[in-house]
Amino acid sequence: MAGSLCTGRVLSLFDYKTEKYIVAKNKRVGVLYRLIQLSIIGYIIGWVFISKKGYQETDEAIQSSVITKLKGVSVTNTSESGLLVWGPEDYVIPPQGEGVLFIVTNFLETPNQKLGYCAENPRLLDGHCRDDRDCKEGKMVVAGNGIMSGRCLRQDENSTGTCEIYGWCPTERKFKPQRPLLTNAENFTIYIKNFIQFPKFTFSKSNVLETTDDSYLKKCQYDEKLHPYCPIFRLGDITRRAGYNFQDMATYGGSIGIMIHWDCDLDKGHCHPQYHFTRLDISVSNKSIATGFNFRHTRYYKNAAGESYRSLFKVYGVRFNIVVLGKAGKFSIIPTAINVGSGLALMGAGAFFCDMVLLYLMKKGNSYRERKFEGFGSKKSTSQGNGVEDKKGVMEHENLKF
């Protein structure tokens, strides 16, 4: 007896049990169920597969190299430097640009500085004094230009003076620029050569047109429609695309972000660079006091007597930050199967939602509940249950009208 019972349980492992379906004759719930199904199918096909390309495996670990080169000449004529011709070797910092480079558009010069003793700049509050006791010898002036000598320089006894310092004299001239000196800078051109690679798919490409015409790069200029693969950009056009006027930025400088975005569909063979330009040194409210970009650098010389001196430049200009982003996609059975499975699971969620409507929101929900759930607590119900077990492998339907 025990052996036959054990054998029966083992053999029952190989039985196939199918679901019992109840057909609810309710048009409103039926329409709701079909709408849910259509919505899920539309979501899977339209959004997951067509819009988001859920059938593709993607690679966002883009490897990139950027090379830049500037061209253009401008002329300045100031009382400090006289007539000067500025070429790329003068206004590009650093000379060999990569992902970040700076273009000089304006400058303030303090020429012929020599090491010696002079008065600290009166704009520095830490350099003010009433007598020599305020200028402790050897003390550094906060954000100043040298070391205090211990003397307070005043025009008269009633005035506030400035401490004498040892440093590069005379100290830097302090005034605000009124206009950009390199007026032709907006016509300079920047050559941005970008190589990208997606290692997962062993795919690589460049933003330069593949052509045998050696003169192409000498005569082309970037245009979204006419020359999308010409990597030569006019500086004035870059700031215009960022929403600003170059001449307005040239006086005090600024920072421009150049985003190169690669969105590659390798199934269709589409892989093109998209350029986006934005200004980075200004807030949304346009009320920032830190707007602009500048820094200082020097040029050192020696006179005939061998004495060292220098010219101090406070340069203003446009800083370009080049950022490369990208994603490549290619068909793969794994993401396709995962998204199809997710869609089928959502279809089951639609049936669950309609069941909840029938069970708890309809007036005759009790009738539906009695037919959907069967109890097996008594002998009578057990015998009924055996009757059900006698019909294994058969799909049962019950029509239930509401």
Secondary structure, 3 states (H helix, E strand, C coil): CHHHHHHHHHHHCCCCCCCEEEEEECHHHHHHHHHHHHHHHHHHHHHHHHHCCCCEEEECCCEEEEEEEEECCEEEEECCCEEEEECHHHHEECCCCCCEEEEEEEEEEEEEEEEEEEECCCCCHHHEECCHHHCCCCCECCCCCEEEEEEEECCCCCCCEEEEEEEEECCCCCCCCCCCCCCCHHHCEEEEEEEEEEHHHCEEEECCCCCCCCCHHHHCCCECCCECCCCEEEHHHHHHHCCCCHHHHHHHCEEEEEEEEEEEECCCCEEEEEEEEEECCCCCCCCCCCCCCEEEEEEEEECCCCCEEEEEEEEEEEEEEEEEEEEEEEECHHHHHHHHHHHHHHHHHHHHHHHHHHHHHCCCHHHHHHHHCCCCCCHHHHHHHHHHHCCCCCCEEEEEEC
